[in-house]
């Protein structure tokens, strides 16, 4: 019987590979709490904000009013005015399970959690609309109903060709985004499904209590807003690199009231 060689700096290890990424994504998604995607997508948005030079901005959960106006269907979305991504960057970072704009580490959030928690609950897709340097781009991450594979949906381009990202016009740009930012629209598992409705298995009141959620109104007047602080909560990480239960970092979201 062959014996292992002694450890050598020149030794080459054959890396482990995933035979069926979609099966793994579905299986890990089953172990996520019903609303874990809220935490993961919010954290991704916060990290996008932290990458702008001033390291400040807004993260808003809202209805995708573009879809609602056109179809009368309510789709949940999260919007930030963080650094934003180009079409090529979204192809690289969104379509790879463990790829991210952040350095891979055991402590960094690099997008794995958002894909595991959100993709299986949105098999019709997650639409990413992102602006960088004033130019808008979009991709559509979905589960192909014919093959069962997760990946980027092919898009018809204005020139008659096809691609996996496309330019978008500013008429669909959220008001908080100027030159940079990202909007993620959750389409759910049915085209006409209402993703503003909590998913099956969600505890009453979204599982949040007054011990976890604190709401303040610091500025009454010109910059009137609500500030929502979520703290002292736990979450489960199903990353192939780091797994376990953790105490989550504080999440603070500013919600403009627009009551001028």
Secondary structure, 3 states (H helix, E strand, C coil): CCCCCCCCCCCCCCCCCCCCHHHHHHHHHHCCCCCHHHHHHHHHHHHHHHCCCCCCCCEEEEECHHHHHHHCCCCEEEEECCCCCCHHHHHHHHCCCCCCCCCCCCCCCCCHHHHHHHHHHCCCCEEEEEEECCEEEEEEEEECCCCCCEEECCEECCCCCEECCEEECHHHCCCCCCCCEEEEEECCCCCCCCCCCCCCCCCHHHHCCCCCEEEECCCCCCCCEEEEEECCCEEEEECCCCEEEEECCCEEEEEECCCC
